[in-house]
Amino acid sequence: MTSTNTALDNAAAASDIQHHLDTKGLICPEPVMMLHKVIRKAEGGDVIEIFATDPASSRDIPNFCRHLGHELLLSETVDKELAVEFLESTESLAEDDEAASYDVVYRYLVRKKLA
């Protein structure tokens, strides 16, 4: 999986994120189920940032978006330290998080379709 945005684009997109979802350590189907729950509560046009470690998420999240009409804005593999930094900045990182134990962390930005 490769990023379609530059670091500058990612920084700009980060200012538009309304929801953060940390699914690291979870396996299929949990990341998509959690995304579905957040999408149901989000407003149309809201952007959800998802971090995952399950390689199946690189297939499941784009398929979820395609089938339900949401827009996949970003799909990238990030450095595990960068994932920790992103999550710490949102204050959603648990004290016992073991992000450093994962070799690969995937990051997605999904925009909920307008009603």
VOBA-1610 file (N, C-alpha, C; in pm, whole numbers, padded with zeros to 5 digits, always signed):
BEGIN
Met+00085-00116+00000Met+00000+00000+00000Met+00090+00122+00000Thr+00057+00217-00082Thr+00136+00338-00089Thr+00049+00459-00065Ser+00114+00565-00024Ser+00042+00689+00001Ser+00019+00760-00131Thr-00096+00824-00142Thr-00125+00903-00260Thr-00107+01050-00231Asn-00068+01086-00108Asn-00052+01225-00068Asn+00091+01250-00021Thr+00131+01376-00027Thr+00260+01414+00028Thr+00244+01448+00174Ala+00354+01469+00245Ala+00347+01505+00387Ala+00268+01634+00405Leu+00282+01728+00312Leu+00208+01853+00320Leu+00059+01825+00308Asp+00020+01740+00215Asp-00121+01705+00200Asp-00174+01638+00326Asn-00095+01550+00386Asn-00137+01482+00508Asn-00160+01581+00621Ala-00072+01680+00634Ala-00087+01780+00739Ala-00214+01860+00717Ala-00243+01895+00594Ala-00364+01970+00563Ala-00487+01885+00593Ala-00482+01758+00555Ala-00596+01668+00579Ala-00618+01649+00728Ala-00510+01647+00807Ala-00523+01625+00952Ala-00608+01732+01017Ser-00606+01854+00966Ser-00686+01961+01025Ser-00834+01941+00998Asp-00869+01855+00904Asp-01009+01831+00868Asp-01066+01704+00931Ile-00992+01637+01015Ile-01035+01509+01073Ile-01126+01534+01193Gln-01246+01475+01189Gln-01340+01490+01299Gln-01340+01370+01394His-01300+01252+01345His-01306+01130+01425His-01176+01051+01410His-01131+00991+01519His-01009+00909+01519His-01046+00770+01567Leu-00995+00669+01497Leu-01026+00531+01530Leu-00896+00450+01535Asp-00864+00398+01653Asp-00743+00319+01672Asp-00783+00172+01678Thr-00754+00097+01572Thr-00789-00045+01568Thr-00665-00133+01569Lys-00552-00076+01612Lys-00428-00154+01615Lys-00446-00276+01704Gly-00398-00391+01657Gly-00407-00515+01732Gly-00534-00594+01706Leu-00630-00534+01638Leu-00756-00602+01607Leu-00747-00666+01469Ile-00816-00777+01452Ile-00816-00845+01323Ile-00955-00845+01263Cys-00961-00873+01135Cys-01085-00878+01060Cys-01185-00967+01133Pro-01307-00921+01149Pro-01373-00805+01088Pro-01381-00682+01180Glu-01313-00686+01295Glu-01330-00580+01394Glu-01299-00438+01345Pro-01189-00413+01272Pro-01165-00275+01227Pro-01280-00218+01143Val-01334-00298+01052Val-01444-00249+00968Val-01571-00234+01050Met-01595-00323+01144Met-01713-00309+01229Met-01706-00181+01312Met-01587-00150+01364Met-01569-00027+01442Met-01585+00096+01352Leu-01533+00089+01230Leu-01549+00199+01136Leu-01697+00220+01105His-01769+00113+01086His-01912+00122+01057His-01986+00192+01171Lys-01949+00161+01294Lys-02013+00223+01410Lys-01985+00374+01413Val-01861+00413+01386Val-01825+00555+01385Val-01895+00626+01270Ile-01900+00563+01153Ile-01966+00622+01035Ile-02113+00650+01066Arg-02180+00558+01133Arg-02323+00577+01165Arg-02346+00700+01252Lys-02252+00731+01342Lys-02265+00845+01432Lys-02215+00975+01371Ala-02134+00966+01266Ala-02073+01085+01204Ala-02175+01159+01118Glu-02147+01286+01097Glu-02226+01369+01006Glu-02176+01347+00864Gly-02262+01369+00766Gly-02221+01361+00627Gly-02107+01456+00598Gly-02002+01409+00535Gly-01885+01490+00504Gly-01775+01482+00609Asp-01804+01426+00727Asp-01702+01410+00831Asp-01591+01318+00782Val-01469+01343+00831Val-01353+01261+00796Val-01313+01179+00918Ile-01293+01050+00896Ile-01253+00957+01001Ile-01111+00910+00969Glu-01023+00919+01069Glu-00886+00868+01056Glu-00882+00733+01125Ile-00831+00632+01056Ile-00824+00497+01111Ile-00679+00450+01109Phe-00634+00395+01222Phe-00505+00326+01229Phe-00533+00179+01249Ala-00465+00092+01174Ala-00486-00051+01182Ala-00353-00124+01165Thr-00346-00245+01216Thr-00228-00329+01196Thr-00261-00456+01118Asp-00388-00483+01098Asp-00430-00602+01025Asp-00411-00579+00875Pro-00326-00659+00810Pro-00306-00642+00665Pro-00436-00653+00585Ala-00534-00725+00636Ala-00663-00738+00565Ala-00736-00605+00556Ser-00701-00510+00643Ser-00767-00379+00638Ser-00738-00308+00506Ser-00625-00340+00443Ser-00592-00276+00315Ser-00686-00321+00203Arg-00756-00428+00225Arg-00860-00475+00133Arg-00998-00437+00185Asp-01019-00458+00316Asp-01152-00442+00375Asp-01201-00297+00378Ile-01116-00204+00416Ile-01161-00065+00429Ile-01192-00004+00292Pro-01108-00022+00189Pro-01148+00028+00057Pro-01277-00036+00006Asn-01295-00166+00030Asn-01419-00233-00013Asn-01540-00178+00062Phe-01525-00154+00192Phe-01631-00096+00274Phe-01674+00038+00213Cys-01575+00122+00181Cys-01605+00254+00124Cys-01675+00241-00011Arg-01624+00156-00096Arg-01679+00139-00229Arg-01824+00090-00223His-01851-00008-00138His-01985-00067-00131His-02087+00026-00068Leu-02044+00111+00026Leu-02139+00197+00096Leu-02136+00342+00048Gly-02048+00374-00047Gly-02048+00506-00107Gly-01968+00611-00034His-01885+00571+00062His-01799+00666+00131His-01671+00686+00049Glu-01601+00796+00075Glu-01482+00829-00003Glu-01355+00794+00075Leu-01271+00710+00017Leu-01141+00679+00076Leu-01045+00787+00031Leu-01009+00876+00122Leu-00923+00990+00090Leu-00776+00954+00091Leu-00739+00861+00179Leu-00599+00826+00197Leu-00587+00683+00244Ser-00490+00614+00188Ser-00456+00479+00230Ser-00305+00470+00224Glu-00241+00454+00341Glu-00096+00453+00343Glu-00044+00364+00454Thr+00080+00324+00439Thr+00153+00255+00544Thr+00238+00359+00611Val+00230+00367+00744Val+00306+00469+00817Val+00405+00404+00910Asp+00508+00477+00942Asp+00606+00435+01040Asp+00535+00420+01174Lys+00565+00314+01248Lys+00493+00289+01374Lys+00511+00403+01473Glu+00626+00470+01474Glu+00646+00583+01564Glu+00558+00701+01523Leu+00537+00718+01392Leu+00450+00824+01343Leu+00306+00797+01386Ala+00264+00672+01383Ala+00129+00638+01427Ala+00109+00673+01573Val+00209+00645+01656Val+00201+00679+01798Val+00191+00830+01813Glu+00271+00903+01735Glu+00270+01050+01742Glu+00132+01105+01703Phe+00073+01053+01594Phe-00060+01096+01552Phe-00161+01073+01664Leu-00159+00954+01721Leu-00258+00919+01823Leu-00237+00996+01953Glu-00113+01021+01990Glu-00087+01100+02110Glu-00140+01241+02092Ser-00131+01294+01971Ser-00178+01430+01946Ser-00330+01439+01957Thr-00400+01326+01945Thr-00546+01327+01958Thr-00588+01283+02098Glu-00493+01253+02183Glu-00517+01210+02321Glu-00602+01083+02328Ser-00594+01000+02223Ser-00670+00876+02224Ser-00583+00754+02247Leu-00454+00777+02272Leu-00361+00666+02291Leu-00366+00619+02436Ala-00395+00493+02455Ala-00401+00437+02590Ala-00260+00421+02645Glu-00249+00427+02778Glu-00118+00414+02843Glu-00051+00281+02811Asp-00131+00175+02798Asp-00075+00042+02776Asp-00067+00005+02629Asp-00080+00101+02539Asp-00076+00074+02396Asp+00058+00012+02360Glu+00054-00087+02271Glu+00177-00155+02232Glu+00208-00131+02085Ala+00185-00009+02037Ala+00206+00022+01896Ala+00348-00010+01852Ala+00444+00007+01941Ala+00583-00017+01904Ala+00609-00164+01872Ser+00520-00255+01914Ser+00540-00396+01888Ser+00492-00437+01749Tyr+00426-00347+01676Tyr+00378-00377+01542Tyr+00481-00334+01440Asp+00502-00417+01339Asp+00597-00382+01234Asp+00536-00286+01132Val+00407-00302+01105Val+00340-00221+01004Val+00214-00161+01062Val+00195-00032+01039Val+00072+00035+01078Val+00014+00100+00953Tyr-00114+00076+00929Tyr-00183+00132+00814Tyr-00266+00251+00862Arg-00271+00355+00780Arg-00351+00473+00812Arg-00446+00500+00697Tyr-00571+00527+00732Tyr-00674+00557+00633Tyr-00746+00684+00672Leu-00789+00760+00573Leu-00880+00871+00594Leu-01002+00843+00508Val-01119+00842+00572Val-01244+00812+00504Val-01339+00928+00527Arg-01401+00976+00419Arg-01502+01081+00430Arg-01639+01017+00414Lys-01724+01041+00514Lys-01861+00988+00508Lys-01937+01057+00397Lys-02014+00977+00324Lys-02092+01032+00214Lys-02197+01129+00270Leu-02233+01224+00187Leu-02338+01318+00226Leu-02472+01247+00218Ala-02562+01283+00305Ala-02693+01215+00311Ala-02774+01229+00186
//
